[in-house]
Amino acid sequence: MALVEEIKRGQVVRSLAGHDKGDFQTVLEVLPPYALVCDGKRRPLLRPKRKKLSHLAPTATVLPEESLKTNRQIRSALRPFREQAQR
């Protein structure tokens, strides 16, 4: 259960399993053994995805609370991660 301490609200994570494998998302809420994640596009704030914590790879980045208010802000905060992954 060490992952629970690592993953917190606002953290940028990469999906390790499922249809969204390899995609970057941000954590909205941690409800062990799950986390609610969204990316602002396929998974907007009003329809977050419930993912198992073991299927998420946390990054060192935690988005500030003001970046989690709208889907547009979330998309723009995650854009550098997507661009880096495409290179």
N, C-alpha and C positions, 0 to 999 in steps of 0.2 A: 504493500500500500504506500510505497514511497512516492508514487506519482501524484497522489492527492496533494502533497505539500508543494510539489513542483508546479502544478498547473493551477492557475488562479484566474479570476475574471480579468478580461482584457488581454490575456496572453495570446500571442500568435502561435498557432499549432499547424502541423502538417498532417494530413490524413494518411494513415498507413494501410487502411483496408476499406473496401466498399467501392461503390460507383465513383466516389469522389477521391479515390486514392491519388496522392501526390498534390492535391489542392491545399492551398493555405486558407485557414479560417481563423476566426477569433472566438475565444471562449466567452460566453455570456453568463454561464452559471455552472458550478460544479456540484453534482449530486451523485456522490460515489455509489456505484462504480461507473457512473456516466457523467458526461459533460454536455451542455447545450452549446452548440457552435453555429455560427452563421458566417456567410461571406459577403452579404449585402447584395447578391445577385441571384444565384440559383437558390440560395437559402437566405431569404431576407429576415429582418428582425422579428417580424410577426409570425414566421414559420421556421424557427431554428431546428437544427438536426440534433437528435440525441445520439451521441457516439460513446462507445466504451472508452474509458481512459487508456486502456491498453492498445487501442487503435489510433492513438494520437501521439505525435512526436512534438514535444514542446520546443519552442525556440527561446532565445534569451530576451526577446522583445515583449514588453507588456505595453499595450496601447493605453494612453490616458483616458480617463472616464469620459471626457468631452468628445473623444473620437468614436464613442460607441452610441451616439444619440440617433444617427440616421444611417440608412443604407449607403448613401453617397459617401459619407465620411468613412465608413468601414471599407468600402471599395477602394477609395483613394489611399487609405492607410495600408491596405494589403497589396496594392499595385507593385511597389518595389520588390516584394517577395516573389510575385508571379514573374516579373521581368527577369529577375536573377535566376529563377529556376529554368527559364526558357533558354538561357545562354549555355 
